[in-house]
């Protein structure tokens, strides 16, 4: 129930409505739910929510073999881990935004 309350709080607090908010409780950790917040190709969504939550978003290549940029922030809200993320489309345009 705590994770569902955090998910509701995130949606209410977010300046931009996320595309997806997922509450997960893995079978190997039934007492450790988490919240995953996804913005589709939206650096701005991740950064504005991260700022509202009092953390900073990080940008890095998604993987060595996939240079698209991955923007994410992690925070704990009411004892529930929250990950906010987006996989950006277009390497060249976003890479120049990171260096700016």
N, C-alpha and C positions, 0 to 999 in steps of 0.2 A: 504494500500500500504506500510505503514511503516513496518508492521509485515512481509510482503513478502520480503522486502529489508533486514530486520534483518535475516530472514531465509537463504537468499542467502549469507549474510555475514558470518553466522555461518558455513555453508557448506564449504565456501572458506577458512575460518580460521582454521577449525578443522584439527588437525594432522592425525586423523583417521576418515574416512568417516562414518557418522552415518547411522544406518539402516533405520531410519525414522525421518523425520522432518515434523511437523504438525503445521500449522497456524490455530488457533481457534478464532472464534469470537462468543461468546455465545449470544443467543437472549435476555437474561436479561441484557447484557452489550455490546451493539453493538459498542460502541466507545472504548472498552477496549480489543483489540486483544492480544493474547499471542502466544508464540512459544514453542513447546514441542519437545525436541531432545532425541531420543531413541537409545541406543546402546544395541544390543542383547548379554546378558551375558558378558559384557565388562567393568570391573572396569577401565581398562586402557583407554578406550575411554572416559569415563566420566571424569576421573582425568586429562587427557591431555587437553581436551577441557576446563575444568574448569580453569586449569592453564593458558591457552591461553587467557581466558576471565578475568583473574585476581582475581578469587575466589577459594575457597577451596571446594572440594567434601566432603560430609558427608556420613558415612556408618552406617547403623543401621538395626536391624531385620525388615523385611517387615511388619509383624503384629505379635501379640502375638501368634496367632494360626498358623502362617506361618513364621518359623524362617529363611527362606532364606534371604540373605542380600540384602538390597536396597541401592544402591549408587546414590546420587543425588547432584546437585548443582543448585542454583538459582541465577539469576543475571538480572539486567535490562540493556538492550542495546537499545540506542536511544529511551528511554521512553517505550519500549516494554518488559514486563516480559518474561524471558526465563527460562525454567526448563530443565535441562539435567539429564537423569536418565538411570539406568539399574537395572534389577532384576537379581541377580546372581544365577547360578545353583550350587547346592552343598553347604551345610551348613558347614560341618567340614573343608573342604579345605579352604574355604574363611574365616572362623572364625579365623583360625590360621594366615592367611595373615593380618587380622585386628590387631591382638595382636603383630605382628612383628614390 
